[in-house]
Amino acid sequence: MTEPVSAPADVLVIFGITGDLARKMTFRSLYRLERRGLLDCPIVGVALDDWSVSTLRDRAREAIEAGGEPIDEQVFGRFAQRLSMVSGDFADPKTYDRVAKAIEGTHTPVFYLEIPPSLFGLVVENLARANLTTRARVAVEKPFGHDLPSARELNRKLRAVLEEWQIYRIDHFLGKEPAMDIMFLRFANSVFEPLWNRDRIHCVQLTMAENFGVEDRGSFYDPVGALRDVVQNHLLQLIGLFAAEPPSVAGADGVRDKRVEVFRAIPSLDPTHYVRGQYDGYTSIEGVKPNSQTETFAALRLEIDNWRWSGVPFFLRAGKGLPVRATEIRAIFKRPPKLAFTASTYDANELVLRIDPRAGANLVVQAKEPGANRTRTVDLSVIFAEELGEAPEPYERLLYDVMHADSSQFARQDGVEETWRIVQPLLDAPPAVQPYPRGSWGPPGAAKLVAGYPGWREPWL
Ligand code: BG6
């Protein structure tokens, strides 16, 4: 056992810097950190591609521009100066000798592995052999396994050379500011806490809708499907934040313990409460098997068997090819009793926490309709950016956190194993996929899932 090292990173080494994720997210996030004055170490890219430093800088600039970020030449100049490149095969020990040479004199490296998980073991073993891991932190990208046994096996490979404190498992939903805000909203406001339980909440709906399809990711997506792609990780982490008890101790594990406690209280899921859909036309995408049974839509019901949540169903749905892009958690409260002084009945209050797009919160209440003896539904809503300013993007936040040894917004191995345990029965006995037209809300089965409870709400937009 080694003592955790909390000193900030003095170098960031990115394996897979020539890949897709770097192009779409990493360069832009690092550039934004540079602009905010929050980047203060060199960055070394490692990849098989034989890029020169100037190619790397050109690609970084292209990626930042393509991401819609206006380039400030002074900021970019500073950022570009940090970049250097080591090319080589990840299986070749000489590559790691070159990495060692490139980071000579540093003491607290961060290695960021944005490479396929099948290579994690190989890379960390070689880093350890080159004596580079003792004080290092290592950030790994999802997917973390494709079921419980493979997640354990992957962890075994990492743990063969690293301590748990050194491993930062990225789930970029945990890096979304509005996801983090769930805990703040709940616990920094005394008005919400008395409502946040089975006495007041009738059910919870969590929707992650995407109005685009699988497009050019067919060969990645087809062996994965919606359940593994976003439910086991992103959506369950959101449930962890929504349902957690207040952390009672400071520090990263104080927060992580509470999320994992929620997962422990969720019984493994029942395939009879699971609906799978596939949008029409999916099987003609390049990289998708012609007879593929992979789901592009998943809806399910889960329970949390603890004092706070017992008896409150949580309905989750995620899909591609749906009418809108929106991620929200919606608490639907119990209805008030019928009032003697009016004939009308009232819709329940709802509290919507919107994660994407345009993070915000909306309390749906009943107000008296002018001139009439009945109510109408009105929104008490806030768009966070309008009130509070723009928030950092998920990768900006997470890369900063790993460089500063804050693991609170990262998944921990026990949590990863719990979430796989929760979905495992659905992987073992998946119901048949039902087709749905693109631009619809998924197959009809999804509506049956919520029978006896309020129907799926259209996201607040
Ligand atoms: C990724 C999934 O993890 O999350 C994608 O692989 C999904 O399929 C994406 O589209 C959604 O993330 P965001 O931040 O764009 O909502």
Residues whose N, C-alpha, C, O or C-beta is under 5 A from the ligand:
A	BS01	BG6	D229
